[in-house]
Amino acid sequence: MDKSYDTVIIGSGIGGLTAGNFLAREGLSTLIVEQNLRPGGCASSFERGGFRFDAGVHWIAQCGQDGLIHQILQELGLEKEIAFVQIVPPLTVAISSRRYIIPQGKPQVITYLKDCFPREQSGIDRFFRLQGEIAGEMVRLFAQDPDAKEGLDRLYFHATFPLRFPQIARFHRREGAGVVDRLVDDGDLRKILKIAAIFPRVSMVLLSWFWEIIARADCYYPKGGIQRIADTLGDNFRRQGGEICFGKKVVEILCQKGQAWGVRLSDGTVIRAKAIISNADARQTFLEMLREDGYGEASPWPRRANLPKRYLEQIRRWRLSESFFYVYLGVDLDLKTTSVSGSPILWYFPEKKERGPLPDYVGMSVPSLNDEGVAPPGMHTVVIGAFADRICEKWFTDREGIDKEEYYRWKIQVADSLTRLAGEVIPDLEGYVVVREAASPWTFYRYTGNCMGASSGWSMDAKEQNKLPQRTPIRNFFLAGHWTFNPGGVPAAFLTGKRAAELVRQAI
Ligand SMILES: Cc1cc2nc3c(=O)[nH]c(=O)nc-3n(C[C@H](O)[C@H](O)[C@H](O)COP(=O)(O)OP(=O)(O)OC[C@H]3O[C@@H](n4cnc5c(N)ncnc54)[C@H](O)[C@@H]3O)c2cc1C
């Protein structure tokens, strides 16, 4: 490994890999340091007993011909290397034994919901009228790239914002769930309209955006599994001359007089670089890794870098996005012929019974219906996901010193309960399980470094919706990934990775 580069990138999540691809393409010497043995972070997959499971991500927006991810892959010459399968129908909502299969197309969705809930016709019209207005404003807003505005341009943009984007200004901080409750009365319809955003307390603006994605079936799955994206980006990065160092953790980002100059790995190796990009957890980056090394490399007492107090306070204070508890099942059951779900993506709201520590609703996906190659012939993969804060508080942790025996006992109990719950949707599911794995917030923390297993960076709650600027108060030190965009997710990681590369190019 060379000890000096133009750029060092901490983490090979989609944000880090995208930044690396753009920099390597420019001929800049670039090293990505990744603590795991494979790239992808939250967007990676693992194999068990002939099944391939996606650790986190299950569908991705913006992969169609006019989508952001397609455009970025095209710029890198990679658009033909990943085949995306469109998920149609995009969503099934199961409420007790009732199934609502949401079709593709906004007019079709509206007609379908009116057929299912004839008494709610006017509420459905009012919801989708407002949703359409907000989504239309969002398309115009994205086209203006507000994050790129600076100086007077930025001031003018913010001053005139409510005039040009009135519905976004009005509904940006209002919870979508509250708007839904005002417009419709039926309990099932309320659940359906709210669940499109997945996360429970999002604003009406974000809920409208998610409905736009669902109604257009802008939901995709890469053939070969989610890992395919990171592998493609990683291979291309290396073809362009980039280096990836797996299984090594960055423990310090070194700076002097407010400028970043290198990183220190856990084995003590120091690597110099003209610019550093962190794709890692924001709290870890700023509260643990960033060091002012006023006494030179060999200093035994590096100090925390001199960052504005307010900047650090917000990083400590801002709420994180929710984490999940996942159960991964390999089943010897032909779900193609039993066709239990309508869509490979399903949300299930069980009848309220005495259930112990179980959530009000769970998400289920059957990735093998998108690509049968991820399971042995005739078999399928089923992934059950629940918001972890509905199940546990105790195992939200980023500490190592936990009671492992107690933890594994608890994990098996929760996995059993969630598998039983999924059995209410797929009859006799438990009897067909041949492989089972589970992941808690602690698992997600261990594999991604993301604080408390946060799934998508900062909270998307209407009252929060924070993001960090990609340019930091430290010179030549930038950020890429879901901590710099709200909502987080794979499209955000692609976009911010590309932008981080642009910032580095301007700086060095
Ligand atoms: C359970 C779950 C489900 C999700 N579902 C979806 C979905 O369906 N659709 C969607 O679009 N998004 C989904 N997301 C969100 C999405 O996966 C993430 O927002 C996105 O992948 C984040 O990418 P990133 O590049 O910001 O960073 P990450 O994926 O967090 O990657 C960071 C990388 O940095 C590495 N790293 C961290 N610290 C260090 C260090 N000190 N030294 C070296 N390496 C380090 C990590 O190992 C990791 O590889 C989900 C996330 C989770 C957890």
The ligand as a MOL file (V3000), in Angstrom:
LIG
                    3D

  0  0  0     0  0            999 V3000
M  V30 BEGIN CTAB
M  V30 COUNTS 53 58 0 0 0
M  V30 BEGIN ATOM
M  V30 1 C -31.8620 -2.4140 7.4550 0
M  V30 2 C -31.7450 -1.3370 6.3970 0
M  V30 3 C -32.6640 -1.2970 5.3500 0
M  V30 4 C -32.5680 -0.3040 4.3520 0
M  V30 5 N -33.4190 -0.3380 3.2880 0
M  V30 6 C -33.2280 0.5330 2.2590 0
M  V30 7 C -33.9680 0.4020 1.0520 0
M  V30 8 O -34.7730 -0.5330 0.9030 0
M  V30 9 N -33.7360 1.3190 0.0560 0
M  V30 10 C -32.8190 2.3240 0.1830 0
M  V30 11 O -32.6380 3.1230 -0.7560 0
M  V30 12 N -32.0990 2.4610 1.3190 0
M  V30 13 C -32.2690 1.5860 2.3480 0
M  V30 14 N -31.5050 1.6860 3.4850 0
M  V30 15 C -30.5990 2.8390 3.6230 0
M  V30 16 C -29.3600 2.7090 2.7590 0
M  V30 17 O -28.8990 1.4000 2.8060 0
M  V30 18 C -28.2690 3.6470 3.2630 0
M  V30 19 O -28.7920 4.9420 3.4790 0
M  V30 20 C -27.1170 3.7590 2.2610 0
M  V30 21 O -26.7430 2.5000 1.7540 0
M  V30 22 C -25.9650 4.4200 2.9820 0
M  V30 23 O -24.8120 4.4360 2.1840 0
M  V30 24 P -23.5620 5.2620 2.6500 0
M  V30 25 O -22.6080 5.2760 1.5220 0
M  V30 26 O -23.9790 6.5740 3.2100 0
M  V30 27 O -22.8780 4.5100 3.8970 0
M  V30 28 P -22.9060 3.0910 4.5940 0
M  V30 29 O -23.6600 2.1080 3.8220 0
M  V30 30 O -23.2760 3.3260 6.0150 0
M  V30 31 O -21.3870 2.6660 4.5030 0
M  V30 32 C -20.3860 3.1720 5.3400 0
M  V30 33 C -19.1590 2.2950 5.1540 0
M  V30 34 O -18.0990 2.8370 5.9160 0
M  V30 35 C -17.4210 1.7720 6.5790 0
M  V30 36 N -16.7800 2.3500 7.7750 0
M  V30 37 C -17.4090 2.9880 8.7990 0
M  V30 38 N -16.4910 3.4130 9.7080 0
M  V30 39 C -15.2710 3.0560 9.2150 0
M  V30 40 C -13.9370 3.2320 9.6930 0
M  V30 41 N -13.6740 3.8640 10.8450 0
M  V30 42 N -12.9220 2.7330 8.9410 0
M  V30 43 C -13.1670 2.0720 7.7570 0
M  V30 44 N -14.4170 1.8800 7.2750 0
M  V30 45 C -15.4530 2.3700 7.9870 0
M  V30 46 C -18.5240 0.7810 6.9060 0
M  V30 47 O -18.0210 -0.5110 7.1470 0
M  V30 48 C -19.3740 0.8680 5.6560 0
M  V30 49 O -18.9400 -0.0350 4.6680 0
M  V30 50 C -31.5450 0.6900 4.4640 0
M  V30 51 C -30.6230 0.6340 5.5040 0
M  V30 52 C -30.7030 -0.3780 6.4560 0
M  V30 53 C -29.6590 -0.4500 7.5570 0
M  V30 END ATOM
M  V30 BEGIN BOND
M  V30 1 1 1 2
M  V30 2 1 2 3
M  V30 3 2 2 52
M  V30 4 2 3 4
M  V30 5 1 4 5
M  V30 6 1 4 50
M  V30 7 2 5 6
M  V30 8 1 6 7
M  V30 9 1 6 13
M  V30 10 2 7 8
M  V30 11 1 7 9
M  V30 12 1 9 10
M  V30 13 2 10 11
M  V30 14 1 10 12
M  V30 15 2 12 13
M  V30 16 1 13 14
M  V30 17 1 14 15
M  V30 18 1 14 50
M  V30 19 1 15 16
M  V30 20 1 16 17
M  V30 21 1 16 18
M  V30 22 1 18 19
M  V30 23 1 18 20
M  V30 24 1 20 21
M  V30 25 1 20 22
M  V30 26 1 22 23
M  V30 27 1 23 24
M  V30 28 2 24 25
M  V30 29 1 24 26
M  V30 30 1 24 27
M  V30 31 1 27 28
M  V30 32 2 28 29
M  V30 33 1 28 30
M  V30 34 1 28 31
M  V30 35 1 31 32
M  V30 36 1 32 33
M  V30 37 1 33 34
M  V30 38 1 33 48
M  V30 39 1 34 35
M  V30 40 1 35 36
M  V30 41 1 35 46
M  V30 42 1 36 37
M  V30 43 1 36 45
M  V30 44 2 37 38
M  V30 45 1 38 39
M  V30 46 1 39 40
M  V30 47 2 39 45
M  V30 48 1 40 41
M  V30 49 2 40 42
M  V30 50 1 42 43
M  V30 51 2 43 44
M  V30 52 1 44 45
M  V30 53 1 46 47
M  V30 54 1 46 48
M  V30 55 1 48 49
M  V30 56 2 50 51
M  V30 57 1 51 52
M  V30 58 1 52 53
M  V30 END BOND
M  V30 END CTAB
M  END
